[in-house]
Amino acid sequence: MVLGAALGAGLVGRLVGFYPIEAAITAGLCMANMGGTGDVAVLTAAKRMGLMPFAQISSRLGGAFIILIASLLVPVFFH
């Protein structure tokens, strides 16, 4: 799932004119990590700490998106 998110974000980033590696890091990897601490870990490992504002936005939107999907799917499977 994380690999798919990173690859998808990189491809979409390339299509809209972003650097695909930076799009994959911020949108793909930072969406799937454990919040602010995960953002710091991912961006430190990639040596891209300048992308922290974008990683924070991605983490918050990704978390909200997962909650939305879970709230729609739980009643379907566990009614």
C-alpha positions in Angstrom: 0.0 0.0 0.0 2.8 2.4 0.9 4.7 1.6 -2.3 1.6 2.1 -4.3 0.9 5.5 -2.7 4.5 6.6 -3.3 4.5 5.4 -6.9 1.1 6.9 -7.6 2.0 10.3 -6.1 5.3 10.3 -8.0 3.5 9.6 -11.3 0.8 12.2 -10.7 3.4 14.7 -9.6 5.3 14.2 -12.8 2.1 14.7 -14.9 1.4 18.0 -13.2 5.0 19.3 -13.4 6.4 18.5 -10.0 9.6 16.7 -9.3 8.4 13.0 -9.0 10.8 12.1 -6.2 9.7 15.0 -4.0 6.0 14.3 -4.8 6.5 10.7 -3.9 8.2 11.6 -0.6 5.7 14.2 0.5 2.4 12.9 -0.8 3.1 9.2 -0.8 5.4 8.4 2.1 4.4 11.2 4.5 0.7 10.4 4.0 1.3 6.8 5.2 3.6 7.4 8.2 2.8 8.1 11.9 2.3 11.8 11.9 4.8 14.5 12.7 7.5 12.1 14.0 7.2 10.1 10.9 7.4 13.2 8.7 10.7 14.1 10.4 12.0 10.5 10.0 11.1 10.3 6.3 12.4 13.8 5.4 15.6 13.3 7.4 16.3 10.0 5.7 15.6 11.7 2.3 17.6 14.8 3.2 14.7 17.0 2.2 13.7 18.8 5.4 12.7 21.8 3.3 9.6 19.9 2.4 8.3 19.8 6.0 5.3 22.1 5.4 4.1 19.9 2.5 4.6 16.8 4.5 2.5 18.2 7.4 -0.4 18.9 5.0 -0.1 15.5 3.5 -0.1 13.8 6.9 -3.2 15.7 8.0 -5.1 15.1 4.7 -4.1 11.5 4.6 -5.2 10.9 8.1 -8.6 12.5 7.5 -9.0 10.5 4.3 -8.3 7.2 6.1 -10.8 8.1 8.8 -13.4 8.9 6.1 -12.8 5.6 4.3 -12.9 3.6 7.5 -16.2 5.2 8.6 -17.7 4.2 5.2 -16.3 0.7 5.1 -16.8 -0.5 8.7 -20.6 -0.5 8.6 -20.5 -2.4 5.3 -18.3 -5.3 6.7 -19.4 -5.2 10.4 -23.1 -4.5 10.4 
